[in-house]
């Protein structure tokens, strides 16, 4: 999945997803750590999951279909509107989805109708005719990679009995992630509200991103926040995994191409996540054995 081969499609699709994500943010019940707003992988693409009702709207979902390459808006009573993802600018997508929602009786006010944390954050979606590339083959491959990574993350998630996030796809950073929590409260009084809520507890997070301007290739990653002293000196598996500096902290990184080159790529990624977890948990003083959940089972009688 070389970034250079689909960068234009990725930049357009990222903004499509931010529009839908901001609709989800406006129309869903608030959850801790913003768990209400990411997407989840489906058998044909990604979904918002059901939302509405609390705000007076009908219950509805918005799905990206990366098989037929359509955006589908559906309500609980079986009504549906859809339109093609191909041949569409961000401005066109923005207008089309608002029209589809309106036709179904859904009224949603996007509080900040501009990109979040992207270079063109000052330009409204409705005025963006620059990003207008959608390659169906690349979009389908993106979804297939997401699906495979989600499966690996679900398997990895089963090994921990403490508080964990769902495996979910963030429209903010365009990554798919799963996070483990120690339960310790962390205060960030100087941080912005998004960061304060996301990192209000000590975490070790695991995920995959498709590459960006700061790291221009797809990769699996993990980080511990707040970062304990000595973390970057801990060993990682497989041998191709590395710690890299990211601002004032470090990321454990396994390049996607390096994982694919392993004899058993799935096992290599699972080993990478486990090594990164144990590195962070050891350094931060987590009770690794008590929090373990071998095979997804907490029943100690059954395990023996």
Secondary structure, 3 states (H helix, E strand, C coil): CCHHHHHHHHHHHHHHHHHHHHHHHHHCCCCHHHCCCCEEECCCEEECCCECCCCCCCCEEEEEECCCCEEEEEECCCCEEEEECCCCCHHHHHHHHHHHHHHCCCCCCCCCCECCCCCCCCCEHHHCCCCCCCCHHHHHHHHHHHHHHHHHHHHHHCCECCCECCCEEECCCCEEEEEEEEEEECCCCCCCHHHHHHCCEEEEEEEEECCCCCCCCCEEEEEEECCCCCHHHCCCCCCCCEEEEECCEEEEEEEHHHHHHCCCHHHHHHHHHHHHHHHHHHHHCCCHHHHECHHHCCCHHHHC
